[in-house]
Amino acid sequence: MPSARTQQAIARLAELTPRQIVAELDRYIVGQANAKKAVAIALRNRWRRQRAPESIREEISPNNIILIGPTGVGKTEIARRLAKLSGAPFVKVEASKFTEVGYVGRDVESMVRDLIENAIDMVRTEREAEVEDLASEKVDDRILDLLLPMPPVAQGDTPDVRAEYEAAVERHKRTREKLKALLLDGQLESRELELEVTQSGPRMPGAATPGVPEGMESVADWFRDMMPKRKKKRTVKVSEARRILLDEELEKLIDLDDVTSDALERAEAMGIIFLDEVDKIAGARGQGSGPDVSREGVQRDLLPIVEGSNVQTKYGMVKTDHVLFVAAGAFHVAKPSDLIPELQGRFPIRVELDALTEADFVRIMTEPENALTKQYTALVEAEGATLTFAEDGVAELARVAARVNERMENIGARRLHTVMTTLLEDVLYELPDRGKDPVLVDATMVRDRLRAISEDEDLRKYIL
């Protein structure tokens, strides 16, 4: 049974119906309605499974999905936004980077270990937010203690000595209150003080060496924890001391065992692994040798993890039975049916994404909340100037991007980044020196700046 915190995290999904999930995805991703619908249902099923009778709950498997479509149409962005929306641990891995067991390279279990690291970072960040105010108060007290140490204990027990010591303590208290007011007002940030910091132990050789078994990392961490911690005095500014001391106080206030336990549960119940370039490990079975054999070997290594198995990590055993796997690939050469049948069966939902058109490019540059035009407008406004995109300028940018995609390799919406960067390169370079004159991107400007590049085959190849 998941812990109360994990149940709360899952319960937040109740606020998101599939229709609302699609609406949230629409804020950042243009089109691809079928893919959005599929992932919305898969996400909602996470909450539905927790509401099912306990007798059948463990038998309900996640609806793993294969997203099929060319590069740059939104496959990765859909999965990433879905994880962010649900507050689920998320990791993106490239299937082409995996190697069959027995070969040097990343083994498939590393994606589960990466998911756990992501979950621990997520849970730890949540815990830190809960105690940050208390930690900050403790840091202020420690800084004040360093800036203004307590007066030395009185030597002797005569009335005069006691009176003198009490007066010193009273003066210290008044001075400390004044210093605290200055500290809270930010007026002491550049003041220097002497701070004793703990130096981390030496890194054990082989801890992060490619090809070294995962167990060696745990052994290295154990040795590092066992070695005595060395202290070193440093003279730092209050601003830097605040950062160092805040880390120390957060470490004291957070129960790392509780963080790890919650992270493991959350990864098992809510984790999402995005397996990109899955078409690169697909090949015609029974034909050829060499790379095809290796590809099939990677698929067979993936199979037990996707089906549900226990993976050993340095934080403990992790069950992958209810991790949601979203695979994606262009499948230009291979087909989903070229995957081994067992692996195909673990991805029951297949969605084909549409190639992007010139009209889609216009929408991509204007509709999403993080549209490129809005990003560049914000960058220019940082210099005190204004950047305006005329309607015909956006249309011309879309036309150029679509035309280059047709004549060269089609990289989808990513082409807009290269086109926009090339268009505004001189503007961004000269911006600090040209003053606050407004910049207008219209069709004429786009044609003037991009005509030579978009029409020259060699330049287009290397610049766009």
N, C-alpha and C positions, 0 to 999 in steps of 0.2 A: 504493500500500500504506500503510495507516494506521501512524502511529508506534507505538513500543512502549507509550507511555503510553495512547494511545487504544485500542490492543488490550487493554490491561489493564482499562480502563474497560468495554469491551464484554464482556470475559471474565467480569466480575463478574455479568453476566446469567445465566451458566451455572448459578449457584447458585439461580436462581429459576425453577422450573417454572411453567407456567400455573396449576396448582392452588395453588401457594404464593403466586403473585401475587394471585390472587383472595382467598386467606386474609388477605393483608396489607391488601387493600382493604376486606375485611369489618370490619377493626378500626376503620375510620373512616366507612364508608358503609353504610347499611342498605338491603338489598334490591338491586334492579337486577342480578340475576344474569347476564342475557344481555349487558348492556353490559360488565360486568366480565370475562366470558369472552372477548368480542371483543377488548378492549384487551390482555388477558393474552396472547392468541395473537399479536397484532401486536407486542408487546414481545419475546416469545420468538423471533419470526422475525428480530429484529435479530441475535441471536446465531447463529441457524441460517444466516443469509446469510453471515456471516463464516466459517462452517465449510464452506460450499459450495465446489466446485472453482472456481479463479480464472477459468476460461474462461466460467463462467456467473454468477459472483457479481454482476457489474455489471448483469446483465439482470434480476435479481430485484427487483421494485418493492415498496415498502412497501404494506401493506394499509390504505389510508386509510379512515377511518370517519366516518359521519354518525350522530350521536346525536340522536334525535328524541324530544322530550318537553317538557312544560310547564316553566316556570321553577321553580327551587327543588327539583328532584327529584334533583340530584346530578351533572349533566352536567359542570360545570366542576370539581367536586371530584374526580371520577374521573380526569380528565385531569391535574389538578395532582398528585394523589397518585401517579399512575403515573410522572410525570416525576421526582418526589422519590425514589420507590422505585428507579428505574433509574439515578439520578444523571445524567440527561440534561439538556442545555440545554432550557429550556422558555420559551415566551412565549405569553401569551393576548392575542388581538386581537379587536376587534369589527368584523365585516365591514361594519356599517352606517356606520362612520367613514371608510371608504375612498371616494375619488372617482375617477371615470374620468380617465385621462391627459388633461391639458390643462385640468383644472379645479383651483381652489385647494382644498387639503385634503391628507390623507394618501394617498400612492400605495401600491399594494399591495406594492411592493418593500420598504417600510419595515418590514414584519413580519420579513423576513429580516435586516435590519440590527439590529432589536431582538434577534433570536435570537443574533446574533453578540455583541452587547454582553453578553447574559446568559451566553453561553459563556465570554467573557473574564473576567467577574467570577467565574464558578465555578472556572475553572482557576487564576486568580490567587489565590483564597482557598485552594485546595489547596496551591499553591506556598508561600504565606505560612505555612501550618501546618507545612510541612516545615522551614522555616528560622527559625521564630519563636524557638526557644530560643537559637540562635546570635545572632540579631538582638537579643534581650533582653540577652544578655551584653555585646554591643558598646554598647548603650545605657547600661548600668550604668557601663561604663568611661568613656564620654563625660560622663556626669553627674558622676562622681567627678573627672574632669579639670576640669570647670567649677567644682565646689565647692572643689576644692583644686588649684590650678595648681602645676606643677612649680616648684621654686625657680629663680631666674634663674641663668643659666650664669655660672660663676666668671670674674671679670675678673683675669687674671694667671695665672702658672704657677709661683708660688713654693710651697714645701711647705706653708706656713701657709694659703695661699688654697685649695690643693687639699684639705687636711684639713678646713677649714671647710666647703667645698662638699660633701664626702663625708658630713660629719656632718649637714648640712642635708638631703641626699638620704635619709639613713637615717631622720631624724625624719619626713620627708615620707612615707616608705614605711610607718612604723608608724602614723602618723595616718590614712593612706589605708585601711589595713586596718580600723581602728576605724570609720571612716566607712562603709566597705563593709558592715560588719556591721549598722550602723544602717540603711543604705539597704535592705538585703535584708530587714530586720525591719519595714520600712515606717514608720520613725520620722522620716524626713526628707521625707515627701511634701509637707508644708506649707512647707518651706524654699524661699526664693526664690533664683533665680540669673538671670544675664543670658545670653540665648541669641540667637544670630544666625540668623535665619530667612530663607528665600528667598521673596520675594513673587512670586506668579504674575503673568504678563504680562497686560496689558489684554485683555479679550475683544473679538474682532473683531466689528464690527457685521454683522448678518445671519447669524451662525453658527447661531443657533437660531430664526430668524424663520420663522413659518409661511409655506409657499409657496415658500421659497427652495430651489433644487435641492440635492440631497444633496452634490454636488461642492463646493459653497461651504463646507460644514462642514470638509472636508478641507483646503481652502485656508486657512481661518481657523486651523485647528490648526497648519498649517505655518508661517504667519506668527508665531503665538504662540511656537513653538519657536525660531524664528530670532531673536526679539527678546532682548536681553540681560536676564539675570535680576538683579533688584535685591535687595540684602541689607538687612535691617533688624534692629537689636538690640531685643529685647524682654525685659522682666523678667517672668518667669513662675515659678510654683511647680513644684517637682520633678514633681508628678503630671502637670501639663500638658506639661512639657518631655519627659517620658517618651513621651507620645503623639506629639509632634512628631518626636522623634528616632527613634522606632520606625518611623514611616512612611519616614523618610530611609534608615534601615538596610535595611529591606525592599526599598526601591527599588534599592539597590546590590546586594543579594544575588539578586534575581530577574532573570532574562533575559527582558525584555519581548518580544523577538522569538520566543523559544521559547514563551512563553505564548500569543502571538497565533497561531503556527503550530498548536499543539496545540488551541486553541479552535476554529479554523477546521475542523480535521479532525473534532473531536468534534461540532460542529454539523452537519457534512455527514453523518456516519455515524450519529449518535444523536439529532439534534435533533427536538423535538416542537413543532409549532405548533398551538395550539388556536384555531380560527376560530369565534368565537361569533356568534350572531345571523345565521347564514348565510341564514336564511329571509327576512331583511329585504332581501336583494339578489335574491331570487327573485321572478318575476312572470310572468303569462301572456304568453308570447312572441307578438309580432305584434299585440298589442292595446294600444290607447292610445298615449300618447306622454309626453314629459317624464320623470318619475321612472322609468318602466319602461325607457326607453332608457338612462338612466344606470345602472340596476341591471344591465342586460345588459352594459353597457360595463365595469363593475367585474368581472363574471364573466369576461369575455374577457381582462381584464388579469390575473386570478387564474390563468387556465388554464395559461399557460406555466410559472408558478412551481410549481404543483401537479404538472404533468406532468414537470418537471425542466428547469431552465435555469440559466444563469450569471447571478448578480446581483452588480453591482459595489458594494462597500462601501469604506469608508475603510481597511479592513484588508486589502483584496485581493478577488479574485473568489471567490464562494461558489457551489458547485453544490448545487442543491436536489433532485437526483434521488432521494436516499434519506432526505430529511427526512420524518418521519411527520406527516401532517395529520389532525387530528381536528376535524371540523366539528360544530356543534351548533345547534339551533334548535327553537323550539316548533312551527313550521309549523301555526299555527292557521288562517291565511288561505291562504298559499301551500302548495304541496306540494313534496316533493323532485323530482317530475317537472317542476316549473316551472323548475328550473334548466336552463341550456342543456345539450343532450345530451353535449357534449364534457366538461363539468365533472362531470356525473353519472357519466360513465364513469371518472373519476379517483377516485371514492369508491365502491369496489365493496361495502364492508361497510356495511349500514344496520341500526341497532338502535333499536328503539322502547322508551323507558323508561316505566315504569308511574307513573301519578299516585299520590301518597301518600295513604294513608288515615289514619283516626284511630288505628288499631292501629300503623301505621308511625310515627306521631308519638311514641307511647309508647316504642317501641324506640329511636328517634332520641335521645330524652332520657335514655336509660338505658344503652344498650349500647356505643356507640362510646367510644374512649379519650378523645376530646375532646368528649364530650357536654356540652350546655349546663348540665345540672344539676351536673356535675363542675366546670365552669368557674366558675359562681357560688359553689359551695361553697368553692373555692380563694380567690375574692375576699373572701368573708366571713371566712374563716380568717385572712387577712392582718391583720384588725383584732383577732384574738384571740377571736372569737366562733365559733359553729358554726351551720351551716345544714343542715337535714335535709329531704329531700323524701319525704313519705309516699307510699305507692303510690296512694292515692286522689287525692292532690294532683297527681301526674303525670298520672293518667287524666283529671282535670278540666281540666288545662292542655291536654292533647291534644284534648279535646272542644271547648273554646273555640276553639282554633286552627283545627280542622277546620270548625267552624260559621262562623267569620268568613270562611274561604276560600270556603265555599259561597255566602255572601251577598254577598261582594265579589269583587274580582279574586283568582284563585287564585295565590298566590305560593309555594306549596309549603312546604318546611321553613323558609323565611325568616320565615314568619309566627310561628314559635316565638320568634324573637329579639324581635319587637315585643311579643308577649304577655308573655314573661318579663321584659323591661325594664319594662313598665308595671306588672306585678305587684310587682316588687321595688324600684321607684323610691324609695318612702318608706323602706324598710328600709335601702337603701344610703346614703341621705341622712342618716339618723339614727344610723347604726351607730357612728361615733366617739364619740357622746354617750350612747348607751344602755348602754354597758358590754358585758359578755361574756355577756349573757343569750342563751340558744339561740333560734334562729328555726326554727319548724316550718312548712313549706308543706304544708298538707293541703287537702282538697276545700273545707272551710268557708272557709278563708282565701282560696282562689282565687275562690270564688263571691262572697264579700263585697267583694273588691277589684275584681273585673272585671265584676260583674253590670251595673252602670249603663252601663259603656262598651260591653260586648258586646251589650246589648239596645237601646241608643240608636243609631239609624241614623246621625245626624250625627256623634256622638262617635266611633263606630266607624270612620267614613270617614276622620277626620283623626288619630286616635290609633293605631288598630290596622290 
